[in-house]
């Protein structure tokens, strides 16, 4: 019997030794993985390859547009948007899960009480018994399994909080872009109405000339055709304007009634960030913070899975009293206590715990890859938006020149048409160039505003929301 006990002790000690050795080597592998991943992710340029040519870096991008209406709309969206409220509830859930995981590190104290009354059917006598007790249960976290689980849950909660902040940022950006789209829709309507007014006047003049046999019926039909086309275009733009208003109202948490009013002109475009912004600025992006926290959660989950293959020790203590009278329930002679320990060593589970380690290892690899991809995506977004800022600024310059020259050409053509030097078709063609140039310029000016919003979102700028 003694030799059997000695043999069991030897096997158990060897099991613990091999387990501890495996944890140590795994920690070395994890450290190497962290280092190699860090080197891979931080192997990036010190500054952006696309250079910005003007201005200074803005701090609060919403305030940088100098538009109080935009500021109020963003605040309203932050307070009332339903998707953001759902994200906030997810944060609360993650925090509760983290608290639940951490609670296992502390002893559990339970109070029990009860009473019974018994007797037989033929007897008028009956007996009573009452009991009350306290029980303490505590699992000793020798290998850090519970602690790793708690840390994994805490990191997941931090990731959820970062996701919520990114949702706030994204909602602010979506609100700003929808706001600019509404302003542009109104401006395009003004341009279309101006075009319609010009065509109505042109058609009136052509009708008078036709009645006086100055122009042919072809000219009158052409003028009327362009007028009908302009009316159809105005109807289309009015529908688009209502759609844009409803889209913004949904972001604000309002009923989509298409009754939203915005300012009459696009706000001034904030300046571009300066040349040489350090790439480390991306570390403040909430989505990258969330991805990094998921990596931390995956590492802790792997340690938890490894520790689950080791023996667990639990301590149990209880004390309580039992009596046939409530008045004597807590009498010292009726109170008893008990202290016990429990050792649970997994021997065979069909490979369940080994599979859990493999699953956690795969999750860790996935989290690392997702973090690396998120970093690359962030760099791509910044480079694209810096480049677009330069391109759009140049496009605006060319479109301003095109509008200026087309207006000049229209003035000359209008004089020549009145003198009978050119046909109506040529005048109308030049007039449509003026309208198209003005419409294109308005669209690109709105795109430049959106580029500033997208760049602020890509850089994870300071958000005072």
C-alpha positions, 0 to 999 in steps of 0.5 A: 500500500505504501509503495502504491502511494509512493508511486502515485506521488511520483507520477503526480510530481512528474505530471506537475513538473512536465506541465510547468515546463510546458508553460514556461516554454509556451511563454517563451514562444508567446514572447517571441511571437509578440516580438516578431509581430511588433517588428512586423507591424512597426516596420512602417515609414516614419511619415506618409509618402503623400505630402500635404502642401498647406496649413496646420494640423487641426485638433478638433475636426468638427470645430475646424469647419466653424459651423455651429449647425454641424456641431449641434447635429453631431451632438444630437446624433451622438445622443439619439442614434439607435446604432450607437445606443446598441454599441453602448449596451454592448460595452455594458455587457462586456464590462459585466462579463469582465466583472463576472470573470474576475469574481472567481478570484475571490472566495464565494460566501453563501448563507443557508437556512431551513426548517422542517416539521415532522410527525406521523398521521396517528400522533398528535405530537410533532417535532421541529428542526431548524438550521442555519449555516455559512459556507465558503468556497474558494478555488486556489488559482495556482496556475493563473487560469482564473486570472488569465480568464479575468484578464482576457475578459477585461481586454475584451471589455476594453476592445468593446469600449474602443469599438464604441469610441470608433462608432462615435467617430464614425457616426460623427463622420457620417453625420458631417458627410450627410450634412454636406450632401444636404447642402450640396443637394440644395445648391444643385437645386438652385443651379437647376432652378437657375437653368430652368429660369434661363431656359424659360426665358429663352423659350419665350424669346424663341416663341416671339421670334417664331411668331415673327418668322425670325426663327424656324419651328426647329428652333422652337421645338429645340428650346421646348425640348431643353425646357422639358428636360430641365424640368425633369432634371429639377424633379429628380434633384428635388427627390434626391434632396428629400432622400438626403434629408431623410438619410441625415434625419435617420442618423440623428434618430429623428423620424425621416420626414424630409423636413430638415433645414441646413445652411445655404452654402458649404462651409469653408474647407479646413486646411490640410495637415502639414507635411511630416505627420508621424505615422505613430499618430495612428496608435490613437485610432480606436479601431486599432486600439480595439484590435490590439486589445483583442490580441491581448485577450487572445494571449490570455485566453491561450494561457487560460486554456493551457492552465486548464490542463493542470490540477485545480485545488479548491478549499471549502469551509462551512459553519452552522447550527442546528436545533429543534428550537429557534432560540437555541439555534446559535447556542455554541453547543449546537454550532459545528464547523467543517474545513475541507480541500479538494484536488481535481487532476484531469487524467483523460478527457478524450482530448477536450482540453488539448483541443481547447488549447489548439482553438485558443492558439488559432484564435491568437494567430487570427487576432494577430493577423487581424491586428496587422491587417487593421494597421495596414488598412489604416495606413492605406486610408491615410495615404489615400485621403492625403492623396485625394486632398491634393487631387481634389484641390487641383480639380477645384482650381481647374473647375473654377477656371472652367466656370469662369471661362464658360461664363465668358463664352456664354456672354459673348455667345448671347450677344452673337445670337442676338445679332443673328451670328450664331444659331440657337443650338450653339447658344444652348450648348454653351449655356449647358456648359456653364451649368455643368461647370457650376454643378461639377464645381459644387460637387467637388467642393463637397467631395473635398469637405468629405475628404477632410472628414475621412482624413480626420477619421483615418488619423484618429484625430482628437474628438471632443464629443 
